[in-house]
Amino acid sequence: MAQAATEQTMAESLLEGPMELPEVLTASSRASRHLTSADRTLLRLFGASGFLDVGPGQVAYLSELIADAYLESGTVDVKGGHSDRVG
């Protein structure tokens, strides 16, 4: 539980304070990784319930999918356009 709480606190601290767009994207991506780590830690505590289609496993999986789709699949340039990451 302490490790999950630490990951959540780290994610929160990354998103505090004023930032420009490139910094927001980097901070959001890093915060997402911390939250995913916290989710996975907590799901291990739930045992098999983390693998069921309902309950906390579903929420954690959806959260990870959304983060992967919007934060990791591409980058947003400073002008607000979307461009796919190369490489």
PyRosetta script that sets phi, psi and omega in degrees:
from pyrosetta import init, pose_from_sequence

init()
pose = pose_from_sequence("MAQAATEQTMAESLLEGPMELPEVLTASSRASRHLTSADRTLLRLFGASGFLDVGPGQVAYLSELIADAYLESGTVDVKGGHSDRVG")
pose.set_psi(1, -39.2)
pose.set_omega(1, -178.8)
pose.set_phi(2, -64.9)
pose.set_psi(2, -38.8)
pose.set_omega(2, 179.0)
pose.set_phi(3, -64.3)
pose.set_psi(3, -42.1)
pose.set_omega(3, 178.6)
pose.set_phi(4, -64.5)
pose.set_psi(4, -41.9)
pose.set_omega(4, 178.3)
pose.set_phi(5, -63.4)
pose.set_psi(5, -38.0)
pose.set_omega(5, 177.7)
pose.set_phi(6, -64.8)
pose.set_psi(6, -43.9)
pose.set_omega(6, 178.9)
pose.set_phi(7, -61.5)
pose.set_psi(7, -41.6)
pose.set_omega(7, 179.3)
pose.set_phi(8, -66.0)
pose.set_psi(8, -39.4)
pose.set_omega(8, 177.8)
pose.set_phi(9, -65.8)
pose.set_psi(9, -40.0)
pose.set_omega(9, 178.0)
pose.set_phi(10, -63.9)
pose.set_psi(10, -41.9)
pose.set_omega(10, 178.2)
pose.set_phi(11, -62.1)
pose.set_psi(11, -44.1)
pose.set_omega(11, 179.6)
pose.set_phi(12, -62.1)
pose.set_psi(12, -42.6)
pose.set_omega(12, -178.2)
pose.set_phi(13, -66.9)
pose.set_psi(13, -29.9)
pose.set_omega(13, 177.9)
pose.set_phi(14, -66.7)
pose.set_psi(14, -27.3)
pose.set_omega(14, -174.0)
pose.set_phi(15, -98.1)
pose.set_psi(15, 2.3)
pose.set_omega(15, -179.4)
pose.set_phi(16, -88.3)
pose.set_psi(16, 148.9)
pose.set_omega(16, 175.6)
pose.set_phi(17, 90.8)
pose.set_psi(17, 160.7)
pose.set_omega(17, -179.6)
pose.set_phi(18, -72.1)
pose.set_psi(18, 140.5)
pose.set_omega(18, -179.8)
pose.set_phi(19, -144.4)
pose.set_psi(19, 153.3)
pose.set_omega(19, 171.6)
pose.set_phi(20, -84.4)
pose.set_psi(20, 167.8)
pose.set_omega(20, -174.0)
pose.set_phi(21, -54.2)
pose.set_psi(21, -50.2)
pose.set_omega(21, -179.8)
pose.set_phi(22, -59.7)
pose.set_psi(22, -36.8)
pose.set_omega(22, 179.4)
pose.set_phi(23, -69.1)
pose.set_psi(23, -35.8)
pose.set_omega(23, 178.8)
pose.set_phi(24, -62.6)
pose.set_psi(24, -43.3)
pose.set_omega(24, -179.1)
pose.set_phi(25, -64.9)
pose.set_psi(25, -42.6)
pose.set_omega(25, 178.8)
pose.set_phi(26, -65.9)
pose.set_psi(26, -45.8)
pose.set_omega(26, -179.9)
pose.set_phi(27, -64.2)
pose.set_psi(27, -39.9)
pose.set_omega(27, 179.3)
pose.set_phi(28, -63.7)
pose.set_psi(28, -41.8)
pose.set_omega(28, 179.5)
pose.set_phi(29, -64.8)
pose.set_psi(29, -44.5)
pose.set_omega(29, 179.2)
pose.set_phi(30, -66.2)
pose.set_psi(30, -40.9)
pose.set_omega(30, 178.7)
pose.set_phi(31, -63.0)
pose.set_psi(31, -39.7)
pose.set_omega(31, 178.8)
pose.set_phi(32, -60.7)
pose.set_psi(32, -41.5)
pose.set_omega(32, 178.6)
pose.set_phi(33, -63.8)
pose.set_psi(33, -38.8)
pose.set_omega(33, 177.4)
pose.set_phi(34, -65.5)
pose.set_psi(34, -41.7)
pose.set_omega(34, 179.9)
pose.set_phi(35, -67.4)
pose.set_psi(35, -37.7)
pose.set_omega(35, 177.0)
pose.set_phi(36, -63.5)
pose.set_psi(36, -41.1)
pose.set_omega(36, 177.4)
pose.set_phi(37, -62.1)
pose.set_psi(37, -42.6)
pose.set_omega(37, 178.1)
pose.set_phi(38, -63.6)
pose.set_psi(38, -43.4)
pose.set_omega(38, 178.4)
pose.set_phi(39, -58.9)
pose.set_psi(39, -46.2)
pose.set_omega(39, -178.9)
pose.set_phi(40, -64.7)
pose.set_psi(40, -38.0)
pose.set_omega(40, 177.1)
pose.set_phi(41, -62.4)
pose.set_psi(41, -45.8)
pose.set_omega(41, -178.9)
pose.set_phi(42, -68.2)
pose.set_psi(42, -36.0)
pose.set_omega(42, 179.2)
pose.set_phi(43, -64.8)
pose.set_psi(43, -32.9)
pose.set_omega(43, 176.0)
pose.set_phi(44, -62.5)
pose.set_psi(44, -32.9)
pose.set_omega(44, 178.0)
pose.set_phi(45, -69.3)
pose.set_psi(45, -28.7)
pose.set_omega(45, 179.1)
pose.set_phi(46, -79.8)
pose.set_psi(46, -12.1)
pose.set_omega(46, -178.7)
pose.set_phi(47, 69.5)
pose.set_psi(47, -134.7)
pose.set_omega(47, -175.4)
pose.set_phi(48, -65.3)
pose.set_psi(48, -20.0)
pose.set_omega(48, -178.8)
pose.set_phi(49, -62.9)
pose.set_psi(49, -19.7)
pose.set_omega(49, 177.4)
pose.set_phi(50, -71.1)
pose.set_psi(50, -13.8)
pose.set_omega(50, -177.8)
pose.set_phi(51, -106.1)
pose.set_psi(51, 0.1)
pose.set_omega(51, 179.5)
pose.set_phi(52, -76.8)
pose.set_psi(52, 159.2)
pose.set_omega(52, 179.2)
pose.set_phi(53, -74.0)
pose.set_psi(53, -15.0)
pose.set_omega(53, 179.9)
pose.set_phi(54, -122.4)
pose.set_psi(54, 160.1)
pose.set_omega(54, 176.1)
pose.set_phi(55, 93.3)
pose.set_psi(55, -157.8)
pose.set_omega(55, -172.4)
pose.set_phi(56, -65.3)
pose.set_psi(56, -30.1)
pose.set_omega(56, 178.9)
pose.set_phi(57, -63.7)
pose.set_psi(57, -39.8)
pose.set_omega(57, 179.5)
pose.set_phi(58, -64.8)
pose.set_psi(58, -44.0)
pose.set_omega(58, -179.2)
pose.set_phi(59, -64.8)
pose.set_psi(59, -44.5)
pose.set_omega(59, -179.9)
pose.set_phi(60, -64.6)
pose.set_psi(60, -41.5)
pose.set_omega(60, 179.8)
pose.set_phi(61, -65.4)
pose.set_psi(61, -43.6)
pose.set_omega(61, 178.6)
pose.set_phi(62, -62.5)
pose.set_psi(62, -41.9)
pose.set_omega(62, 178.1)
pose.set_phi(63, -59.1)
pose.set_psi(63, -43.4)
pose.set_omega(63, 179.8)
pose.set_phi(64, -66.9)
pose.set_psi(64, -40.7)
pose.set_omega(64, 178.4)
pose.set_phi(65, -63.2)
pose.set_psi(65, -43.8)
pose.set_omega(65, 179.5)
pose.set_phi(66, -63.1)
pose.set_psi(66, -44.0)
pose.set_omega(66, 178.5)
pose.set_phi(67, -62.3)
pose.set_psi(67, -41.8)
pose.set_omega(67, 178.5)
pose.set_phi(68, -63.3)
pose.set_psi(68, -40.8)
pose.set_omega(68, -177.2)
pose.set_phi(69, -70.0)
pose.set_psi(69, -40.7)
pose.set_omega(69, -172.7)
pose.set_phi(70, -100.3)
pose.set_psi(70, -24.8)
pose.set_omega(70, -176.8)
pose.set_phi(71, -106.5)
pose.set_psi(71, -27.6)
pose.set_omega(71, -174.4)
pose.set_phi(72, -106.7)
pose.set_psi(72, -20.3)
pose.set_omega(72, -172.3)
pose.set_phi(73, -75.8)
pose.set_psi(73, -22.2)
pose.set_omega(73, -178.9)
pose.set_phi(74, -163.1)
pose.set_psi(74, -174.2)
pose.set_omega(74, 178.0)
pose.set_phi(75, -125.4)
pose.set_psi(75, 156.7)
pose.set_omega(75, 175.7)
pose.set_phi(76, -110.2)
pose.set_psi(76, 127.1)
pose.set_omega(76, 179.7)
pose.set_phi(77, -79.0)
pose.set_psi(77, 170.9)
pose.set_omega(77, -174.4)
pose.set_phi(78, -63.0)
pose.set_psi(78, -27.6)
pose.set_omega(78, -179.8)
pose.set_phi(79, -79.1)
pose.set_psi(79, -5.6)
pose.set_omega(79, 176.3)
pose.set_phi(80, 98.6)
pose.set_psi(80, -0.3)
pose.set_omega(80, 178.4)
pose.set_phi(81, -82.3)
pose.set_psi(81, 162.4)
pose.set_omega(81, -179.9)
pose.set_phi(82, -105.0)
pose.set_psi(82, 132.6)
pose.set_omega(82, 175.2)
pose.set_phi(83, -135.5)
pose.set_psi(83, 138.0)
pose.set_omega(83, 179.9)
pose.set_phi(84, -72.3)
pose.set_psi(84, 144.9)
pose.set_omega(84, 178.7)
pose.set_phi(85, -73.0)
pose.set_psi(85, 136.8)
pose.set_omega(85, 178.4)
pose.set_phi(86, -104.8)
pose.set_psi(86, 135.2)
pose.set_omega(86, 175.7)
pose.set_phi(87, 98.7)
pose.dump_pdb("model.pdb")
